[in-house]
Amino acid sequence: MELQTIWFFLWGLLWAVFFMTSGFDFGIGTIYPFAGKTDTDRRTMLNAIGPLWDGNEVWLITAGGVTFAAFPLVYATMFSALYTPLMLILFALIFRGVAIHFRSKIDTPAWKKVWDFLIFIGSFFPALLFGVAFANIFQGIPFDDQGVYHGNTLRLLNPYGLLGGLLFVLLFIVHGANWMAIRSSGVLQARMVLISQRAWLVLVPVAVIFLIASYFATDLYANYFQYPVLFFVTLVNVAALLSIRYFVHKKTYFKAWFASAVTIVLCTFFGIIGLFPALFPSSMNPDWHLTAFNASSSPLTLKIMLAVVLVFIPIVICYQIWAYHMFKNPVTQEDLDMEEAY
């Protein structure tokens, strides 16, 4: 039981880290066609995420791999029930990756316009669909005791699901604008600061509405009411969210970005804590919930995986910290003139 519990929260942590790291490049891609007024602006935005975005997506592969290896029944049911949105996310990510690399290969407006559109689509829709998917998981997915999904893709686009999608998009926009405030200067930096401030003003009421809606649409608060000390996580989350605006106002943009990163992680854990022990709850019958205890791999598998994770995950984290440190300075014209620039 202890192994299953450990892996449940490791599973949640990996998804949270993915949203934290990829969140800012999704956010930058979402505001890309609107904030990038000139070709130089857009190239600056691409080069701000260029060395990092593909490394960030390693966490998606890790989270999916852990779902498959630690909780195979959850993997089978989840990727069956959410097949269409997950495939849309996959294709969007593929097109975005190609677009980032191909955009500057030919210097014509028509060529760049096509890839710019795909960068936006490949950033906005994954952000939206991940939010929709996790919001639906929070309120329960209609599947039976055989794991057969009783619904369609449009059923996932319910009000609570769309509210979750909107929340994710706004979180990522603020996160991305804060990263661009770090990695840009002059007029573009001022524009990013303004986007961060305005998106934050929309994010706060949406987050409040989502918290209220979660009380009526889900059972997430059951664990919190049973163990009130867990509300401390939500309080820290609120503090992190409010501090974003404070740090932006003080022009300490790295602290603002870090605060938005913490906000994303704790927003994810708000749901993970509320779900426990269910990983994939059924809205049709609570007895059909797939939990950390009835859907996990064997204890031996979990032990071997835990040993691997304890060795290699810190290495990956250290590498990414080093990479972020290497690319922490604003993008300059000299960077854009380099042959390998985007």
C-alpha positions in Angstrom: 0.0 0.0 0.0 2.9 2.4 0.8 4.4 1.7 -2.7 1.1 2.5 -4.4 0.7 5.7 -2.5 4.3 6.8 -3.3 3.7 6.1 -7.0 0.4 7.9 -7.0 2.0 11.1 -5.9 5.0 10.5 -8.1 2.6 10.2 -11.0 1.0 13.5 -10.0 4.3 15.1 -9.6 5.5 14.2 -13.0 2.4 15.7 -14.6 2.8 18.8 -12.5 6.4 19.2 -13.6 5.4 18.7 -17.2 2.8 21.5 -16.9 5.3 23.7 -15.1 8.1 23.3 -17.7 6.1 23.1 -20.9 3.6 25.6 -19.6 5.7 28.6 -20.4 6.4 27.5 -24.0 2.7 26.7 -24.5 1.9 30.1 -23.2 4.5 31.8 -25.4 3.1 29.9 -28.4 -0.4 31.0 -27.5 0.4 34.7 -27.4 2.9 34.4 -30.2 0.8 35.7 -33.2 -0.6 38.6 -31.0 2.5 39.7 -29.0 5.0 39.2 -31.9 4.4 42.4 -33.8 7.5 42.1 -36.0 9.5 39.2 -37.4 12.3 40.1 -34.9 9.8 39.9 -32.0 8.6 36.5 -33.2 12.2 35.2 -33.7 13.0 36.4 -30.2 10.1 34.5 -28.8 11.1 31.3 -30.6 14.7 31.6 -29.5 13.6 32.2 -25.9 12.1 28.7 -25.9 14.1 27.1 -28.7 16.8 25.5 -26.5 14.3 24.3 -23.9 11.0 23.3 -25.3 11.9 19.8 -26.5 13.6 19.0 -23.2 10.4 20.1 -21.4 8.4 17.6 -23.3 10.5 14.8 -21.9 8.4 15.1 -18.8 5.3 14.3 -20.9 6.9 11.1 -22.1 8.0 10.3 -18.5 4.5 10.9 -17.1 2.9 8.7 -19.8 5.6 6.0 -19.3 4.9 6.0 -15.5 1.2 5.7 -16.1 1.9 2.7 -18.4 4.4 1.0 -16.1 3.0 1.7 -12.7 -0.7 1.8 -13.4 -1.3 -0.2 -16.6 -5.1 -0.5 -16.1 -5.3 3.3 -15.8 -3.2 3.7 -19.0 -5.4 1.3 -21.0 -8.6 2.9 -19.8 -7.4 6.5 -20.0 -5.9 6.3 -23.5 -9.1 4.5 -24.7 -11.6 7.0 -23.2 -9.5 10.1 -24.0 -8.2 8.7 -27.3 -9.4 11.6 -29.5 -8.2 14.5 -27.4 -4.9 12.8 -26.7 -4.3 12.2 -30.4 -5.2 15.8 -31.2 -2.6 16.9 -28.6 -0.1 14.5 -30.1 -0.5 15.9 -33.6 -0.6 19.5 -32.4 2.8 18.9 -30.6 4.2 17.3 -33.8 3.2 20.2 -36.0 4.5 22.7 -33.4 7.9 21.0 -33.3 8.2 21.0 -37.0 7.0 24.6 -37.3 9.5 25.9 -34.8 12.4 24.4 -36.8 11.0 25.0 -40.3 9.8 28.6 -39.9 13.2 30.3 -40.6 14.3 27.9 -43.4 12.8 30.1 -46.2 12.6 33.9 -45.8 9.2 34.6 -47.4 6.1 36.0 -45.7 3.8 33.2 -47.0 6.1 30.5 -45.7 6.4 32.1 -42.3 2.7 32.7 -42.0 1.9 29.0 -42.4 4.4 28.0 -39.7 3.4 30.8 -37.4 -0.2 29.6 -37.5 0.9 26.0 -36.7 3.0 27.3 -33.7 -0.1 29.0 -32.3 -2.3 25.9 -32.9 0.3 23.6 -31.6 0.5 25.6 -28.4 -3.0 26.7 -27.7 -4.8 23.4 -28.3 -2.6 21.2 -26.1 -2.9 23.8 -23.3 -6.7 23.8 -23.7 -7.1 20.0 -24.1 -4.9 19.1 -21.2 -7.1 21.3 -19.0 -10.2 19.8 -20.4 -8.9 16.3 -19.9 -7.8 16.8 -16.3 -11.0 18.6 -15.4 -13.0 15.7 -16.7 -10.9 13.3 -14.8 -11.5 15.3 -11.6 -15.3 15.0 -12.1 -15.2 11.4 -13.3 -15.2 9.7 -16.7 -18.2 7.6 -17.8 -16.7 4.1 -18.1 -18.0 0.8 -16.8 -16.4 -2.1 -14.8 -14.8 -3.4 -18.0 -13.1 0.0 -18.7 -15.4 0.7 -21.7 -16.0 4.4 -22.3 -19.7 5.4 -22.5 -19.6 8.7 -24.2 -18.0 10.7 -27.0 -15.5 13.5 -27.4 -18.1 16.2 -27.3 -19.2 15.0 -23.9 -15.8 16.0 -22.6 -16.5 19.6 -23.7 -18.9 20.2 -20.8 -18.9 23.5 -18.8 -16.6 22.2 -16.1 -14.2 20.7 -18.6 -14.0 23.9 -20.6 -13.5 25.9 -17.4 -10.5 23.7 -16.7 -9.2 24.2 -20.2 -9.6 28.0 -19.8 -7.8 27.9 -16.5 -4.8 26.0 -18.0 -4.6 28.4 -20.9 -4.5 31.4 -18.7 -2.0 29.8 -16.3 0.3 29.1 -19.2 -0.1 32.6 -20.8 0.9 34.2 -17.5 3.8 31.7 -17.1 4.9 32.3 -20.7 4.7 36.1 -20.5 6.8 36.0 -17.3 9.5 33.9 -19.1 9.5 36.3 -22.0 9.9 39.2 -19.6 13.1 37.5 -18.4 14.4 36.7 -21.9 13.5 39.9 -23.8 14.2 43.6 -23.4 12.9 47.0 -24.5 9.5 47.3 -26.2 9.0 43.5 -26.4 9.7 43.1 -22.7 7.2 45.9 -21.8 4.6 44.2 -23.9 5.1 40.9 -22.2 4.8 42.5 -18.8 1.5 44.1 -19.8 0.3 40.7 -21.1 1.2 39.1 -17.8 -0.6 41.7 -15.8 -3.8 41.6 -17.9 -3.9 37.8 -18.2 -3.4 37.6 -14.4 -6.5 39.9 -13.9 -8.5 37.3 -15.8 -6.8 34.3 -14.3 -7.7 35.2 -10.7 -11.5 35.2 -11.1 -11.4 32.1 -13.3 -9.3 30.3 -10.6 -11.9 31.3 -8.0 -14.8 30.1 -10.2 -13.0 26.8 -10.8 -12.5 26.3 -7.1 -16.2 26.9 -6.5 -17.3 24.8 -9.4 -15.1 22.0 -8.2 -17.1 21.8 -5.0 -20.3 21.2 -7.0 -19.0 19.2 -9.9 -16.5 16.9 -8.2 -15.7 15.1 -5.0 -12.2 16.7 -4.8 -13.0 18.4 -1.5 -13.8 15.2 0.4 -10.1 14.6 1.3 -9.7 18.2 2.3 -12.7 18.2 4.6 -11.5 14.9 6.1 -8.0 16.3 6.7 -8.3 20.1 7.0 -4.5 20.5 7.2 -4.5 19.8 3.4 -6.1 23.2 2.9 -2.6 24.6 3.6 -1.6 23.5 0.1 -4.5 25.7 -1.3 -3.4 28.6 0.9 0.1 28.4 -0.4 -1.2 28.2 -3.9 -3.3 31.4 -3.4 -0.2 33.1 -2.0 1.9 32.1 -5.0 -0.8 33.3 -7.4 -1.1 36.7 -5.7 2.7 37.1 -5.5 3.0 36.8 -9.3 1.5 40.3 -9.7 3.6 41.6 -6.8 6.9 40.4 -8.4 5.9 41.7 -11.8 5.2 45.1 -10.3 8.6 45.0 -8.6 10.2 44.1 -12.0 11.7 40.9 -10.5 10.7 38.8 -13.4 12.5 35.6 -12.5 10.6 35.6 -9.1 7.4 36.2 -11.0 8.1 33.3 -13.3 9.0 31.1 -10.3 5.8 32.1 -8.6 3.8 31.2 -11.6 5.6 27.8 -11.8 4.7 27.1 -8.2 1.1 28.1 -8.9 0.9 25.6 -11.8 2.4 22.8 -9.7 0.1 23.4 -6.7 -3.0 23.8 -9.0 -2.2 20.3 -10.3 -1.8 19.0 -6.8 -5.1 20.5 -5.7 -6.6 17.9 -8.0 -4.2 15.1 -7.3 -4.7 15.4 -3.5 -8.5 15.6 -4.0 -8.5 12.5 -6.2 -6.5 10.2 -3.9 -6.6 7.3 -4.0 -8.5 7.4 -7.4 -6.4 8.0 -10.5 -9.2 7.6 -13.0 -12.6 7.8 -11.3 -15.8 6.5 -13.0 -18.8 8.8 -13.0 -21.0 5.8 -13.5 -20.3 3.9 -10.3 -17.7 4.6 -7.5 -17.0 0.9 -7.3 -15.5 1.1 -10.8 -12.9 3.8 -9.9 -9.4 2.9 -10.9 -7.3 3.7 -7.9 -3.7 3.5 -6.8 -4.5 0.2 -5.1 -6.6 -1.7 -7.6 -4.9 -0.6 -10.9 -1.2 -0.8 -10.0 1.6 -3.1 -11.2 3.1 -5.7 -9.0 5.1 -4.6 -5.9 8.3 -5.9 -7.5 7.7 -3.7 -10.6 7.0 -0.7 -8.4 10.2 -1.3 -6.4 12.4 -1.6 -9.4 10.9 1.5 -11.0 11.3 3.5 -7.8 15.0 2.6 -7.7 15.3 3.8 -11.3 13.4 7.0 -10.6 15.5 7.8 -7.6 18.7 7.6 -9.6 17.7 9.1 -12.9 15.1 11.8 -12.2 17.6 13.9 -10.1 20.0 13.7 -13.0 17.4 15.0 -15.4 16.4 17.8 -13.0 20.1 18.8 -12.6 20.5 18.9 -16.3 17.4 21.0 -16.8 18.5 23.5 -14.1 21.8 23.8 -15.9 20.1 24.4 -19.2 17.8 27.0 -17.8 20.8 28.7 -16.2 22.6 28.7 -19.5 19.7 30.4 -21.3 18.6 32.8 -18.6 19.7 36.0 -20.3 17.7 38.1 -22.7 17.8 37.1 -26.4 20.0 39.6 -28.3 20.4 40.5 -32.0 23.7 38.6 -31.9 21.8 35.5 -30.8 19.4 35.9 -33.7 22.2 36.3 -36.2 23.7 32.9 -35.3 23.4 30.2 -37.9 21.6 27.8 -35.5 19.1 30.5 -34.4 15.4 29.9 -35.1 
